[in-house]
């Protein structure tokens, strides 16, 4: 994590070490690891309607309860197992989102069988190179784009759940397929080389 006085994206509150660490060390950094990408996908689906800070604060609990985000294990969750998860106070207890996590595990395994890695499938949408935004103000950054709308439709056809255009765009930003650090943020120049 970089010194706190460096200029950052406007969504990072001053003094919030959790957000600062996530922003500085992860958000927008190109990610190609299948398991890490799957974890981000699941976390982004749980974020829908909630704050990202809440999700980050429960991330370690999710890792434990969701079997290290192992899609093979998660795809095999029974309805009884999901009922048990709904009693765990360390995670977000939302039946639809937990069932979506199982569906997404199954979808990503199917995708592996038909398209190769999850990473390759995602990065193919941007021809392997991050799409760079040139945003000066936080309010200029879009919540979704034509790309995320296309990907959302394709993911739904493949059996993914809770993957609307906004959730997909958040995944693209987080995993660095889209580089949306503000131009005034110190990470922008680090990630774009400009």
Buried (B, 14 or more C-beta within 10 A) or exposed (E): EBEEEEEBBBEBEEEBEBBBBBBBEBBBBBBBEBBBBBBBBBBBBBBBEEEBBEBBEBBEBBEEBBBEBBBEEBBBBEEEBBEEBEEBEEBBEBEEBBBBBBBBBBBBBBBBEEEEBBBBBBBEBBEEEBBBBEBEEEEEBBEBBEBBBEBBBBBBEBBBBBBBBBBBBBBBBBBBBBBBBBBBBBBBEBBBEE
